[in-house]
Amino acid sequence: MMNINLLNKLTRKFLLGEEKGPPTIHSCVDNVNEFLNKMKPRSMRESEQVKIAKEHLSEIKRLTRRLEEQIELLEEGKK
Protein backbone atom coordinates (compact mmCIF):
# COMPACT_ATOMS: atom_id res chain seq x y z
CA MET A 1 0.00 0.00 0.00
CA MET A 2 1.28 3.46 -0.93
CA ASN A 3 2.46 5.72 1.85
CA ILE A 4 0.11 8.72 2.23
CA ASN A 5 3.06 11.13 2.54
CA LEU A 6 4.48 9.89 -0.76
CA LEU A 7 1.09 10.30 -2.40
CA ASN A 8 0.79 13.84 -1.03
CA LYS A 9 4.29 14.68 -2.30
CA LEU A 10 3.55 13.33 -5.78
CA THR A 11 0.23 15.18 -5.93
CA ARG A 12 1.85 18.44 -4.84
CA LYS A 13 4.59 18.09 -7.47
CA PHE A 14 2.01 17.35 -10.15
CA LEU A 15 -0.21 20.31 -9.22
CA LEU A 16 2.73 22.70 -9.04
CA GLY A 17 4.14 21.45 -12.34
CA GLU A 18 7.42 20.37 -10.78
CA GLU A 19 7.23 16.83 -12.13
CA LYS A 20 7.63 17.87 -15.73
CA GLY A 21 10.11 16.10 -17.93
CA PRO A 22 11.08 17.08 -21.43
CA PRO A 23 8.07 17.96 -23.58
CA THR A 24 6.66 15.20 -25.76
CA ILE A 25 5.41 15.62 -29.30
CA HIS A 26 1.89 15.04 -28.00
CA SER A 27 2.11 17.78 -25.39
CA CYS A 28 3.57 20.22 -27.92
CA VAL A 29 0.81 19.51 -30.45
CA ASP A 30 -1.85 19.81 -27.75
CA ASN A 31 -0.42 23.14 -26.58
CA VAL A 32 -0.37 24.57 -30.10
CA ASN A 33 -3.88 23.26 -30.74
CA GLU A 34 -5.11 24.87 -27.51
CA PHE A 35 -3.50 28.16 -28.54
CA LEU A 36 -5.16 28.03 -31.96
CA ASN A 37 -8.54 27.32 -30.38
CA LYS A 38 -8.20 30.40 -28.18
CA MET A 39 -7.27 32.68 -31.08
CA LYS A 40 -9.83 35.18 -32.30
CA PRO A 41 -9.07 35.74 -35.99
CA ARG A 42 -9.75 39.30 -37.11
CA SER A 43 -10.15 38.57 -40.79
CA MET A 44 -11.16 35.83 -43.20
CA ARG A 45 -7.51 35.39 -44.11
CA GLU A 46 -6.52 34.81 -40.48
CA SER A 47 -9.46 32.40 -40.07
CA GLU A 48 -8.27 30.41 -43.05
CA GLN A 49 -4.70 30.35 -41.74
CA VAL A 50 -5.88 29.04 -38.36
CA LYS A 51 -7.97 26.39 -40.13
CA ILE A 52 -4.98 25.25 -42.18
CA ALA A 53 -2.75 25.19 -39.09
CA LYS A 54 -5.29 22.97 -37.31
CA GLU A 55 -5.36 20.63 -40.30
CA HIS A 56 -1.58 20.44 -40.24
CA LEU A 57 -1.63 19.62 -36.53
CA SER A 58 -4.10 16.80 -37.19
CA GLU A 59 -1.77 15.45 -39.86
CA ILE A 60 1.20 15.68 -37.46
CA LYS A 61 -0.76 13.72 -34.85
CA ARG A 62 -1.66 11.04 -37.41
CA LEU A 63 1.90 10.73 -38.69
CA THR A 64 3.31 10.64 -35.16
CA ARG A 65 0.93 7.84 -34.21
CA ARG A 66 2.02 5.88 -37.29
CA LEU A 67 5.71 6.42 -36.49
CA GLU A 68 5.21 5.30 -32.89
CA GLU A 69 3.49 2.13 -34.12
CA GLN A 70 6.39 1.41 -36.48
CA ILE A 71 8.93 1.99 -33.69
CA GLU A 72 7.01 -0.36 -31.43
CA LEU A 73 6.98 -3.05 -34.12
CA LEU A 74 10.71 -2.63 -34.71
CA GLU A 75 11.46 -2.82 -30.99
CA GLU A 76 9.34 -5.99 -30.66
CA GLY A 77 11.18 -7.56 -33.59
CA LYS A 78 14.51 -6.76 -31.93
CA LYS A 79 13.68 -8.77 -28.82
DRENNU-347635 format. One record per residue (C-alpha): y, x, z; residue in one letter. Coordinates in nm, 4 decimals, always signed. Example, Ala and Ser with C-alpha at 12.3 -4.5 7.8 and 13.67 -1.06 7.14 Angstrom:
REM DRENNU-347635
<site><north>-0.4500</north><east>+1.2300</east><up>+0.7800</up><aa>A</aa></site>
<site><north>-0.1060</north><east>+1.3670</east><up>+0.7140</up><aa>S</aa></site>
***
This chain:
REM DRENNU-347635
<site><north>+0.0000</north><east>+0.0000</east><up>+0.0000</up><aa>M</aa></site>
<site><north>+0.3464</north><east>+0.1282</east><up>-0.0931</up><aa>M</aa></site>
<site><north>+0.5724</north><east>+0.2464</east><up>+0.1851</up><aa>N</aa></site>
<site><north>+0.8717</north><east>+0.0110</east><up>+0.2227</up><aa>I</aa></site>
<site><north>+1.1129</north><east>+0.3062</east><up>+0.2536</up><aa>N</aa></site>
<site><north>+0.9887</north><east>+0.4484</east><up>-0.0764</up><aa>L</aa></site>
<site><north>+1.0295</north><east>+0.1086</east><up>-0.2400</up><aa>L</aa></site>
<site><north>+1.3840</north><east>+0.0792</east><up>-0.1030</up><aa>N</aa></site>
<site><north>+1.4679</north><east>+0.4286</east><up>-0.2301</up><aa>K</aa></site>
<site><north>+1.3329</north><east>+0.3551</east><up>-0.5780</up><aa>L</aa></site>
<site><north>+1.5182</north><east>+0.0232</east><up>-0.5925</up><aa>T</aa></site>
<site><north>+1.8443</north><east>+0.1854</east><up>-0.4840</up><aa>R</aa></site>
<site><north>+1.8092</north><east>+0.4591</east><up>-0.7471</up><aa>K</aa></site>
<site><north>+1.7355</north><east>+0.2011</east><up>-1.0148</up><aa>F</aa></site>
<site><north>+2.0307</north><east>-0.0207</east><up>-0.9224</up><aa>L</aa></site>
<site><north>+2.2703</north><east>+0.2728</east><up>-0.9043</up><aa>L</aa></site>
<site><north>+2.1447</north><east>+0.4135</east><up>-1.2335</up><aa>G</aa></site>
<site><north>+2.0372</north><east>+0.7416</east><up>-1.0784</up><aa>E</aa></site>
<site><north>+1.6826</north><east>+0.7230</east><up>-1.2130</up><aa>E</aa></site>
<site><north>+1.7868</north><east>+0.7629</east><up>-1.5733</up><aa>K</aa></site>
<site><north>+1.6103</north><east>+1.0105</east><up>-1.7930</up><aa>G</aa></site>
<site><north>+1.7081</north><east>+1.1081</east><up>-2.1430</up><aa>P</aa></site>
<site><north>+1.7958</north><east>+0.8069</east><up>-2.3584</up><aa>P</aa></site>
<site><north>+1.5204</north><east>+0.6660</east><up>-2.5760</up><aa>T</aa></site>
<site><north>+1.5622</north><east>+0.5413</east><up>-2.9301</up><aa>I</aa></site>
<site><north>+1.5040</north><east>+0.1887</east><up>-2.8003</up><aa>H</aa></site>
<site><north>+1.7784</north><east>+0.2109</east><up>-2.5387</up><aa>S</aa></site>
<site><north>+2.0220</north><east>+0.3568</east><up>-2.7923</up><aa>C</aa></site>
<site><north>+1.9515</north><east>+0.0813</east><up>-3.0449</up><aa>V</aa></site>
<site><north>+1.9806</north><east>-0.1847</east><up>-2.7749</up><aa>D</aa></site>
<site><north>+2.3142</north><east>-0.0424</east><up>-2.6578</up><aa>N</aa></site>
<site><north>+2.4572</north><east>-0.0371</east><up>-3.0103</up><aa>V</aa></site>
<site><north>+2.3264</north><east>-0.3879</east><up>-3.0742</up><aa>N</aa></site>
<site><north>+2.4868</north><east>-0.5112</east><up>-2.7515</up><aa>E</aa></site>
<site><north>+2.8158</north><east>-0.3502</east><up>-2.8535</up><aa>F</aa></site>
<site><north>+2.8030</north><east>-0.5161</east><up>-3.1963</up><aa>L</aa></site>
<site><north>+2.7323</north><east>-0.8538</east><up>-3.0385</up><aa>N</aa></site>
<site><north>+3.0399</north><east>-0.8202</east><up>-2.8178</up><aa>K</aa></site>
<site><north>+3.2678</north><east>-0.7266</east><up>-3.1082</up><aa>M</aa></site>
<site><north>+3.5177</north><east>-0.9833</east><up>-3.2298</up><aa>K</aa></site>
<site><north>+3.5736</north><east>-0.9067</east><up>-3.5992</up><aa>P</aa></site>
<site><north>+3.9296</north><east>-0.9748</east><up>-3.7111</up><aa>R</aa></site>
<site><north>+3.8574</north><east>-1.0148</east><up>-4.0791</up><aa>S</aa></site>
<site><north>+3.5834</north><east>-1.1164</east><up>-4.3199</up><aa>M</aa></site>
<site><north>+3.5385</north><east>-0.7512</east><up>-4.4114</up><aa>R</aa></site>
<site><north>+3.4806</north><east>-0.6522</east><up>-4.0481</up><aa>E</aa></site>
<site><north>+3.2403</north><east>-0.9461</east><up>-4.0067</up><aa>S</aa></site>
<site><north>+3.0408</north><east>-0.8267</east><up>-4.3053</up><aa>E</aa></site>
<site><north>+3.0352</north><east>-0.4696</east><up>-4.1739</up><aa>Q</aa></site>
<site><north>+2.9041</north><east>-0.5881</east><up>-3.8360</up><aa>V</aa></site>
<site><north>+2.6390</north><east>-0.7975</east><up>-4.0126</up><aa>K</aa></site>
<site><north>+2.5253</north><east>-0.4980</east><up>-4.2181</up><aa>I</aa></site>
<site><north>+2.5192</north><east>-0.2745</east><up>-3.9086</up><aa>A</aa></site>
<site><north>+2.2973</north><east>-0.5288</east><up>-3.7306</up><aa>K</aa></site>
<site><north>+2.0626</north><east>-0.5364</east><up>-4.0296</up><aa>E</aa></site>
<site><north>+2.0436</north><east>-0.1576</east><up>-4.0237</up><aa>H</aa></site>
<site><north>+1.9616</north><east>-0.1634</east><up>-3.6527</up><aa>L</aa></site>
<site><north>+1.6800</north><east>-0.4097</east><up>-3.7192</up><aa>S</aa></site>
<site><north>+1.5447</north><east>-0.1766</east><up>-3.9855</up><aa>E</aa></site>
<site><north>+1.5675</north><east>+0.1202</east><up>-3.7458</up><aa>I</aa></site>
<site><north>+1.3718</north><east>-0.0764</east><up>-3.4852</up><aa>K</aa></site>
<site><north>+1.1040</north><east>-0.1656</east><up>-3.7409</up><aa>R</aa></site>
<site><north>+1.0727</north><east>+0.1898</east><up>-3.8692</up><aa>L</aa></site>
<site><north>+1.0643</north><east>+0.3308</east><up>-3.5163</up><aa>T</aa></site>
<site><north>+0.7844</north><east>+0.0934</east><up>-3.4210</up><aa>R</aa></site>
<site><north>+0.5883</north><east>+0.2020</east><up>-3.7291</up><aa>R</aa></site>
<site><north>+0.6419</north><east>+0.5714</east><up>-3.6493</up><aa>L</aa></site>
<site><north>+0.5297</north><east>+0.5206</east><up>-3.2888</up><aa>E</aa></site>
<site><north>+0.2125</north><east>+0.3493</east><up>-3.4118</up><aa>E</aa></site>
<site><north>+0.1413</north><east>+0.6393</east><up>-3.6478</up><aa>Q</aa></site>
<site><north>+0.1988</north><east>+0.8926</east><up>-3.3694</up><aa>I</aa></site>
<site><north>-0.0363</north><east>+0.7014</east><up>-3.1431</up><aa>E</aa></site>
<site><north>-0.3053</north><east>+0.6985</east><up>-3.4124</up><aa>L</aa></site>
<site><north>-0.2632</north><east>+1.0714</east><up>-3.4710</up><aa>L</aa></site>
<site><north>-0.2823</north><east>+1.1461</east><up>-3.0989</up><aa>E</aa></site>
<site><north>-0.5987</north><east>+0.9342</east><up>-3.0662</up><aa>E</aa></site>
<site><north>-0.7558</north><east>+1.1184</east><up>-3.3589</up><aa>G</aa></site>
<site><north>-0.6760</north><east>+1.4506</east><up>-3.1929</up><aa>K</aa></site>
<site><north>-0.8771</north><east>+1.3681</east><up>-2.8816</up><aa>K</aa></site>
***
